[in-house]
Amino acid sequence: MDTSTELTIRTDRNNRETLISVHGRVTIDTSPELRERLLAILQGGNVSRLTISLEDVPYIDCSGLATLVEALRIARKRSLELELSGLHDRVLYLLEVTGLLSLFQQQGRKHLRSARVTQ
């Protein structure tokens, strides 16, 4: 397998909280795998808080951003907490310049390393 398109997703659960750790580039080729995992967790009904760690994501494209926005939309609809953590470099910059970072911020507070939304 070409390592430039390899994506690893690890899921850790603790009671009703779930941590998804994403490792690798999130692109049009790899975002469907992330989307599938996120939707399964969000629609599963036994989670109240989901944290998506992007600490080991060096690159994300528009399909990856769309996946995160879809997860946020579903989380809000189900009154779940969704948090992005480990934002840095290119990923943080892309979220900022697209205006999407503010969607993931709680009550207008800016977090450089993590962004959180609760409803």
HELIX and SHEET records of a PDB file:
HELIX    1   1 THR A    3  THR A    5  5                                   3    
HELIX    2   2 SER A   31  GLY A   44  1                                  14    
HELIX    3   3 CYS A   62  LYS A   77  1                                  16    
HELIX    4   4 ASP A   89  VAL A   97  1                                   9    
HELIX    5   5 LEU A  101  PHE A  104  5                                   4    
SHEET    1   A 5 LEU A   7  ASN A  14  0                                        
SHEET    2   A 5 GLU A  17  GLY A  24 -1                                        
SHEET    3   A 5 ARG A  49  ASP A  56  1                                        
SHEET    4   A 5 GLU A  81  SER A  85  1                                        
SHEET    5   A 5 SER A 114  VAL A 117 -1                                        
END                                                                             
